[in-house]
Amino acid sequence: MKKRAISPIVATVLLIVVAIALFLMIFFWLRGFQKEAIMKMGTAIENVCPKIKFEVRKTTTGQQQTITIINAGDVTIQGFKIIVKEQRQELRTLFPGEIGSVSISNCENGIKIVPVLRGKTSTGYKDHICEEQTKIIPC
């Protein structure tokens, strides 16, 4: 009885196909761990956050408080997350030199103001929260 195995050429092709498939699986798996780069003004958005300059002014009328934010820098700020007693409010885009305001009530522990930038990615636009530029205003 004569036994036949696969030819060396077929074995080599199968080995190459398996190696390529394994490489592609590992490549796409590792690619999922890489953070997508967000760019603003031609640089990584994390490097733009320290350039943000904004002023916050608070006025009180009875129980109502008005927070006025002035973009005093040269970076367009997409918006602000304003957190008061676990309630979140948002303020629209502020271009350099623009002023925006929001009314607050029930302030007990302070007002947290966090700037948000919008940058460009390879797939579109994405917001980035600049936590290190957060300002907390007492009530």
C-alpha positions as CSV (number, residue, x, y, z in Angstrom):
1,M,0.0,0.0,0.0
2,K,1.4,3.3,-1.1
3,K,0.7,6.4,1.1
4,R,0.9,9.8,-0.3
5,A,1.4,13.1,1.5
6,I,0.8,16.6,0.3
7,S,3.5,18.0,-2.0
8,P,6.2,20.3,-0.6
9,I,4.9,23.2,-2.7
10,V,1.3,22.9,-1.3
11,A,2.7,22.6,2.2
12,T,4.8,25.8,1.7
13,V,1.8,27.7,0.4
14,L,-0.4,26.6,3.3
15,L,2.3,27.6,5.8
16,I,2.6,31.1,4.2
17,V,-1.2,31.6,4.2
18,V,-1.4,30.6,7.9
19,A,1.5,32.9,8.8
20,I,-0.1,35.9,6.9
21,A,-3.5,35.2,8.5
22,L,-1.9,35.0,12.0
23,F,0.0,38.3,11.4
24,L,-3.1,40.1,10.3
25,M,-5.1,38.9,13.3
26,I,-2.4,40.1,15.7
27,F,-2.0,43.4,13.8
28,F,-5.7,44.3,14.0
29,W,-5.9,43.2,17.6
30,L,-3.0,45.4,18.6
31,R,-4.3,48.3,16.5
32,G,-7.4,48.4,18.8
33,F,-5.2,49.4,21.7
34,Q,-3.7,52.4,20.0
35,K,-5.4,55.7,20.8
36,E,-6.5,57.7,17.8
37,A,-4.6,60.9,17.4
38,I,-6.7,64.1,17.7
39,M,-5.1,67.1,16.0
40,K,-5.9,70.8,16.5
41,M,-3.9,73.7,14.9
42,G,-1.5,71.2,13.4
43,T,-0.4,69.6,16.7
44,A,-1.7,66.9,19.1
45,I,-4.7,68.3,21.0
46,E,-3.1,67.4,24.4
47,N,-0.4,70.0,23.6
48,V,-3.1,72.7,22.8
49,C,-4.9,72.3,26.2
50,P,-2.2,74.3,28.1
51,K,-2.7,77.2,25.6
52,I,-6.4,77.7,26.6
53,K,-7.0,80.9,28.5
54,F,-10.4,81.8,29.8
55,E,-11.8,84.1,32.5
56,V,-14.8,83.3,34.7
57,R,-17.0,85.9,36.3
58,K,-19.9,85.2,38.6
59,T,-22.8,87.5,39.4
60,T,-25.6,86.7,41.9
61,T,-29.2,87.9,41.8
62,G,-31.2,86.4,44.7
63,Q,-30.9,82.6,44.3
64,Q,-29.9,82.8,40.7
65,Q,-26.2,82.9,39.7
66,T,-24.9,83.8,36.3
67,I,-21.6,82.5,35.2
68,T,-19.9,84.5,32.4
69,I,-17.0,82.9,30.6
70,I,-14.7,84.9,28.3
71,N,-12.3,83.2,25.9
72,A,-9.2,85.3,26.5
73,G,-6.8,83.2,24.5
74,D,-6.3,82.5,20.8
75,V,-7.7,78.9,20.8
76,T,-11.3,78.3,19.8
77,I,-12.9,76.4,22.7
78,Q,-15.6,74.1,21.4
79,G,-17.6,74.4,24.7
80,F,-17.5,74.1,28.4
81,K,-18.9,71.4,30.7
82,I,-20.4,73.1,33.7
83,I,-21.1,70.8,36.6
84,V,-23.1,72.0,39.6
85,K,-24.2,69.5,42.2
86,E,-24.0,66.5,39.8
87,Q,-26.1,68.4,37.2
88,R,-24.3,69.1,33.9
89,Q,-24.9,72.0,31.6
90,E,-23.0,72.9,28.5
91,L,-22.0,76.1,26.9
92,R,-21.6,76.5,23.1
93,T,-18.5,77.2,21.1
94,L,-16.5,80.3,22.2
95,F,-14.2,81.8,19.6
96,P,-11.2,83.9,20.7
97,G,-12.5,87.0,22.4
98,E,-16.1,85.8,22.6
99,I,-18.3,85.8,25.8
100,G,-20.8,83.2,26.8
101,S,-23.0,82.9,29.9
102,V,-25.2,80.4,31.7
103,S,-27.6,80.7,34.7
104,I,-27.1,78.4,37.7
105,S,-29.4,77.7,40.6
106,N,-29.0,75.3,43.7
107,C,-25.3,75.8,44.0
108,E,-23.9,74.3,47.2
109,N,-20.4,72.9,46.7
110,G,-19.0,75.0,43.9
111,I,-19.2,75.2,40.2
112,K,-16.8,73.1,38.1
113,I,-16.0,74.5,34.6
114,V,-14.2,72.2,32.2
115,P,-13.2,73.4,28.7
116,V,-13.7,71.1,25.7
117,L,-11.7,71.3,22.4
118,R,-12.7,69.8,19.1
119,G,-10.0,68.3,17.0
120,K,-9.7,66.5,13.7
121,T,-9.1,62.7,13.5
122,S,-8.6,60.5,10.5
123,T,-12.3,59.7,10.6
124,G,-13.8,63.1,11.3
125,Y,-14.0,65.4,14.3
126,K,-13.8,64.4,18.0
127,D,-14.1,66.4,21.3
128,H,-11.4,66.4,23.9
129,I,-11.9,67.4,27.5
130,C,-9.1,69.4,28.9
131,E,-9.3,68.3,32.6
132,E,-6.1,70.0,33.6
133,Q,-7.6,73.4,32.7
134,T,-10.6,72.9,35.0
135,K,-11.6,75.9,37.1
136,I,-13.7,75.6,40.3
137,I,-15.7,78.6,41.3
138,P,-17.1,78.8,44.9
139,C,-20.8,79.4,45.3
